[in-house]
């Protein structure tokens, strides 16, 4: 096969380590210049391909590319932009292939979650049909940890570590003040559909009585009575109660707790935030003084406390995608296969995109304790290795030295413009 | 002077490094056994002295005491408990001296903020009056950085670093998604009266256009019109807008943007949730998609990203307090004196408690940019050195290895019980 270019794009919510995957792709491609001349990165994800707005990564220094490994966010820009069915969105798929053809792009690396794997799969089909077959490789990325087949998803280990570390730290704070001040502390974490991130908070404690004392999972319908009983028990028994709540926590009728909303001093309904809703339930019924934190984007951008295992795996799936492509493989995604828990060992495998796309891996019930408020030993065995190791970024003057790329554009070649 | 015991207590909101001060006190006292036999620590702060509930630190291993240096929260328990005027609270002051007398306590080390310095000062006066003079030393601690005379307060540098790092990280996240998703991100930080912590967020950016684009200080009355104009400008110019807002942000009539209406033990208004208020203002008027984070206790307990300068200074003021006491000094507080900005150099000085107590050091207007939405170079020169250096705690299995003390009680000696 003659040398061709590659296209790489980031998709969906970014993570602390998605750039490590980009680094894995670009560094590996650079070792195979005879097959891959250049990696073009989509500016703002797939939109960059549709609008022919691509970044020439050959214009970036080796040093800058290496620095991606320790830089959070999406260095090329990501997008929440879903290409739907081929029938309905044919023009977009065809446009993609036109752009790939014009720029001699024979490799498509799509770094994202469920939707992105679906898109990569479809691009592979359309490209064949249009007589310009492109090697389409998915690269897993999602803090939600909900891709099937792979043991875990790059991005999750770091958010898990952030949540567990933050829970442990805040718990020490609350414990020391509980005698005369805050007795209940609530940490709201991400995970709209699955409780993986909330479960990670459970790793903060190890002995009975350790925080967190309660985890509210999306998988377990919220039972106000049982919840309040447990809060009261914790405050009476341990002097304080630390709660980790998933943004997706919901009632038995599937209504999100967050939908109920809170009111400000003027009686106006406040949007968003399950933590204040839980806080109000505690305060109204038990009268305990509370505080709450909403980690929001801090949790998924916290590269300063990234898991070393996560960084390594994020890099490895990027590298593996390029290697698979060079072996002539297409329509697959590198996966992480767990070889053993203790010691934790893993290797890279592969799975067809058709088996990944549009499926969600939920937190298994056996990872949630019988009472629904905590995690089991099985969950701990699964979660703990993913948080392991610290991979600190370099610092200058007390702040992490994150890279900003040059971001030089590839000259457009098509006359027709495409508006998204 | 014959050997006596010392009493140490933590007071008010805890920090990531207050235990480093405790470590400085205890390790230094242990080097002078001929003068200080034992350090008794108040369980839950000053309440532990009043109720004769003290922790025998001689029962803690050297290893545990050393580990205090990297453990956040208040290891002995802290309290929001203010002793008021001597006239009104004479019984409490007398009880303190009775307990000190019974336990042969000749040194009182009080680790806290403004109110605590006032208490330490009064204890020194009452003890003299009662014929049992106790050396009373304040040890500065407050994330609010609002103690006068000292150049800065231990606890602040670490929260400043946390806020600057988090702002930089979240900004990268938002920037990469802004094309199709969140355009405005709001980080709510502590600082009820003074904008020191909010100002620290400003250090995250260095070039024009860098985040944060807007800081809302308690010192600058909120001007909705000017604020919205700036938000719109940022989104149009840079594609996104990152806002750091102090919990104490307020209108020109001094009303807080967010006021939940409850008050803490000191009668201070309990704040929380200014971020959603600001988010609603943005959304209602400009329609931009937003996200917000509320760091709350995470920011002041984040020992994992503590400033090395802060840890060193927290230890130094603890050590200095013991040394001053052994030199026969009383009613003073060790202070941090800045010798130079570049290179940053500091030394320990001292100031009388009477000059520290009940005074607040506000963020100077010259640290806030003319438009009121950012910080000046002078602020940067002041703030940056305080965040400098990383002092990572040890980790086990991916989580920080924080110490839990044995916490063995000192046997009570007084028949009379005291109820607080």
Interface residues (C-beta under 8 A of the other chain):
Chain A: X10 X13 X14 X16 X44 X45 X47 X71 X72 X73 X74 X75 X76 X77 X78 X79 X80 X81 X161 X164 X165 X166 X168 X169 X170 X171 X172 X173 X174 X175 X176 X177 X179 X180 X181 X182 X185 X187 X203 X204 X262 X264 X265 X268 X270 X271 X272 X273 X275 X276 X289 X291 X292 X293 X294 X295 X296 X297 X298 X300 X301 X302 X303 X304 X305 X307 X309 X384 X385 X387 X388 X389 X390 X392 X395 X397 X398 X399 X400 X402
Chain B: X10 X13 X14 X16 X44 X45 X47 X71 X72 X73 X74 X75 X76 X77 X78 X79 X80 X81 X161 X164 X165 X166 X168 X169 X170 X171 X172 X173 X174 X175 X176 X177 X179 X180 X181 X182 X185 X187 X203 X204 X258 X259 X260 X261 X264 X265 X272 X273 X275 X276 X277 X279 X280 X283 X291 X292 X293 X294 X295 X296 X297 X298 X300 X301 X302 X303 X304 X305 X307 X309 X384 X385 X387 X388 X389 X390 X392 X395 X397 X398 X399 X400 X402
